[in-house]
Amino acid sequence: MEPCRPVLNAPLSISTFRPMHPASVIKSPCSPIIFRSFHSLLSQHLPMAHNAADHISLPLYLSKAALPPANIDPDLTPKRGASWPDSEGFSLSKGMHRQLQRVEELPLRELELAVKCFRPVIDKVKVDLNAVTLPVPAIKEWDKEARAKLDVTDECSFRHYLQRFPFETAAAAVRAIDGVSTLDNRYAKYHFERFKFAVIPSGEDLLKYYLFGPPLESLLYPNRSPEIERTVTPGIVIITLPPWMFGPEDFEEFTASGAYEDGAIDRDNAKHPGWLNSTKLAAALHDICRQYHYRRFVVTTYSYWAFGTWSLDWSTIQVTSPIVAEKTKEVTLIEMLVFWTQCARQRDAYWSLAPDML
């Protein structure tokens, strides 16, 4: 493991894999008690902004902009998510093979240290408070309407919550670092795309995901030369899963270090029956990242997050253990997201996790 090196800059977007089957509706209202405790937690010696158009130091803002807890019904947050519906897209055609063989740990401590190295790199950057969406008391506060959006009642509100708050804030931070607006760069904002399984086109889109970076439309999986296979495209994939479809136990299985048996994630057959949700996610992640040639990725249910990267030959992923959004300490989740996006975009130096990993 190499020591952390400062990283730099860039753009975000969204895509899909098929909306999970509908979730039941949450009836509980947004709790003002939760918001007040979050408010008091963050209001520590911060300069008061005079109006919404004020600019503030980006690293200061990111270091204080913790993600508030979403108001999700406990019945919709099981330890293990509901079994995903079958889809032909998870099984490759006979003779086709996914390269993923191993999962290795990306130490969270190393990621936190790298984020701290990143802070001085963006020390001079200012962000417009009008562009960011997460609250920081005494700097930027939420009105009643924004607080109401903490209610997650179904998949649609879950996606809206993720995009409206952490993702739009991360995108605004990246644009501030780049010194561009969404008008200057079409990839400096979110783009929704419908994902099709690369080998067996399917009408279903089982996962929704976000992209930050340009598409690699000219490189169609699986017919790529060895030289192209080792090409790294500057961008990141962020897979989002509702908590009722991917619970903490699923997350632990997905991030656990270990090896996949040969063919274990190629198809659901007699030799490897009954794929787990975590196995299906690994297969989908492989296909999505290869389609765009983005080697950095994030997986999140909002309450839980994991940050990872692929080896150059697509045989190994390094991924953090599940990170609980509300329990990050020395760095905030949003700092990690901005940093990881900038690593993926490789505008300047980037932090290398292992000799063959970018």
N, C-alpha and C positions, 0 to 999 in steps of 0.2 A: 504493500500500500504506500503510495507516494504521499508526501505531505501536501496539504492543501495549497493551491495556488490561486491567486485572484483571477476571476473570470470577467467576462463582459457580455453584454447586450442582446434584445430583439422582438418579432411578431406572434399572435394566437388565433385559433379557429375551432369550430365544432363539427362533429360528424356522428354517425350512428351505426347500430348493429342490429336493432329491432327493439322497440320499447318493450320492456318486461310486461308480463301480464298485469292488469290493473290492480292497484292496491286499494284496500278499503279506506274510507275517509276518516280523517282525524277530526274529532269534535272539540278537542281542548283548545282554548284561546291562547294567544301569546301571553306569557306571564310577565307582568311589569316587575315582579320581584327579581326574576332572572336578569332582566335588563338593568335594573338598578345596581345589582351586585357586580355585573360586568362593567358598568359605568364607574363605580367606585374603585374597582380593581385597577383600571388603567389611568385614572386621573392623578398622575404623580408629577408635579413640577414641570408641567408643559406650558409653553407660551400660548396665550389666548389669541385665536384668530379673530380679526375684526370683522371679516365678512367672508362669504362663501367663495369669493374669488381670490382670496389670499393664497400665496404659495408657501410651501414649507419644505424643509430638508427632507428628501425622500428617505434616507436611512432612518431618520428619527421617526417619521410616520410609520414605516414598515415595522420598526422595532416595537411599536406600541399598538399596532393594529391587529390585535388578537381576534380570531374568529369567534363570534358569539355563538352560544349553543342554539341549534335549531330546535324548534318546538315540535318534536316528533312523538306520536303516540307510542308508549312502550310496547304495545302489542305489535307494532310494526318494526320492532328492532330485535328479532330473535337472535340467538347465538349462532344459528346456522340458517342461511337463507333458504327460501323455497326452491325446490328443484327446478332448474331451468327447463323450459320446454325443448323437446328434441328438434334438431334442425339438421338437414342434410349437409349444411355448410361446414359443420364441425368435422365431418368425416371426409378425408381426402380420397381421390380416385385411386384405384389400385395402381401401385407403382410409384405414387407420389409420397413424399416424406417431409416432415417438418424437422428442421435441424436442431431444435432445442433439446439439450441433453441434461444440462445441469442448472441448479439454482444455488447461488452463493450469497452470503450475507454482505451487504453494504453497511458497514458500521455507522450507526446513527451519530455517534460521537464525532467521527471524521466529517460527516456532513455538516454538523453544527459548527465545527472549527472552520470549515471552508466558508460557511456563510459569514462568519466573523471576519475572515480575511477579505471578503467581498465588500463589507461595509465601507472601508476607506476608499475603494475604487469608485463608489458612487457618492462620495461625501459632498461633492459640490453640486449634485443634481437637486433641483427643486421640482416639486410636483404641485399641480393645481388642485386645490381641495375640491374643486367642482368636478374633477375627473375621476376621483377615487370614491369608492362606495362603502368601505368599512369605517365604522365610527371609532374615533379616538377622543374621549372626553377632554374638554378644554381646547381641542383643536378642531375636531369635526364631530358633530352630534347627529343622531338620527331623529327625524320627525316621527310623528305617530304613524304615518303611512308606511315608512320604511320599517318600523318595528313590527308592523302587522305582517310583513313579508317573512318574518321568522317562522310563521306557521307553515309546516310541510304537511299537506293533506293528501297528496297523491304524487304520482311520478312527475306530472307536469310541474307542480309547485316545487318539487325537489330539484329538477333541472333548472328552473328559473332561479331558485335560491343560489345554487352553485354559480351560475353564470352571472347573476346580478351582483353578487358580493365578492367572493374570492377571485373569480376569474376576471371580472372587469377591473378590479383593483390591480391585479397582476399585469393585465394588458396596459393599463394607464401608467404603471411604473416603468414598464419596458419602453413605452413610447417616450416617457420623460427622459430615460437614459439615452435613447437614440436621438432625441430632439426632433421627433417627427409627430405628425398627426395622422389620424386614419385617412385623411385626404391625401397625404403624401405617400402612403404605403398601403396597398390593398391587403397586405398580410399583417398589418398592425391592428387588426380587429378580428373578431370571431367570424368564422365561416362554417356554416352548417352543410355537411355532406352526408349522403346516404352510403354506407359501406356495403359493398358486396363481397362475399367470400371470394378470394382471389382465384381459387382453383375450380370450385363448383359454384357458379352464380346461383344465388338464392334470393327469392322474393322477401325473405325475412331479414330483419336487421336486429339482432338480439342484444347488442350493446350500443349505447350511445357514447361517443367520444369526441373530444375536442382536439383540434390541431392548432399549433402556433408555428407557422412557417410555410414556405411555398410547397405546393404539391410536386411530386416527381412523376408527372404524367407520362413521360416518355419511357419509363422503365417499368415494364409489365411483368409481374411475377407469373410463372417461375423462370422464364427464358432470359437469364442474365449471364453475362460473361463473368469469369472469376474476378476480373478487374472491377467491374461494376458492383459485384457482390460486396467488395470491401469499401465501396464508396460510402461516405457519411454525408447525408443531406442535413443541412442546418434547420432542425425543427424538432418538435416534441409532440408526443401523443399523450393525452390525458383521458383515461377511461373512467367513466362515472357509472356507479352502480347504486341503485336505491338500497338502503340498509335492509329492507325486507327481502331482497334478492341475494344479498351477500353479507353474511354476518361475521362477527369477530372470529369464529372458528374457521370459516371459509378463508378469511384473510390470513390466519396463522398457517393454514395448509398451503396457500399460494406462496407465501414468503419463506417457508421453511427450507433450509438448505438440504440439498440431496440431489439424487440423479433420477431421471426418467428412464424406464426400460425402453429398449429399442422399439419404436412403433407405438409407444404408450399414448402419445398425443396425436397420432395420425388418424385413428378411426375408432369408433365404439364398436368393438366386435367381441367374439367369443373369448379371445385371449385377454382382452382388457375391457371387461363388461362394466356397465354402470359408471360412466364417468362422473366424477364429482364436479361441483360448480367450479372449484379451483382449477381442475384439469381443463375444463372448457375455457376458462379465462386464459390459461396459459396458451392454448391453441389459438384463440382469437387474437391475443396480444401479438403472437408470432406473425400471424397473417397481416394484421393491421400495420405493424411497424415495418414489415418487409415491403408492403405495398408502397409506403411513402419513403422508405429508407430512413426513417427517423429512429435513432438508436436510444434516445432518452425517452423515458415514459414515467407517468404517474398513474396510480390507481387510487380512487377515492370513493367512499360512501358518505362523504362529508365528515362524519364523526371519526373515521379512520382513513389514514393516508399511507401510501407507500411510494417511495421514489426509487427508480431503478434505471439500469442501462444494459445494453446488449454488447456481447463480444463481437469482434469484427467478422467472425465466421458464423454468427447467429446460433452458436451452440450453447452459449451460457448467458444467463442474466445474473447481474448483481442487483440485489434489492434490499431495502431496509426492512426491518421488522415493522409491523403495523404501528403507526404513530397516532396517538389519540390527540385530536386537534386541540382539546381544551387543556392538555397536560404538558405542552411544550414549555420549556423553562428558559434557557439562555437565549434562544432565538425563536421567533414566531413562525408559525406555519406559513404565513404569507411571504415571509422572507425566504423560506426554503423554496417555495414555488417560483418566486421571481428569479432566485439564483439558479435553480435547476433549468428553468427556461433559457436563461442566458448561457448556461453551459451548453445546452443543446444547440443553440444558434451559432456558437463558435465565432463571434464577431472578432474576438481577440484571443488571448491565451485562454485555455480552458483547463479545468481540473481533471486530471487523469486518475481513474480509480484503480486501474491495474495496467500492466504493461501493454495489453492488447485491447483495452477498453477505452472508449472515448465518450 
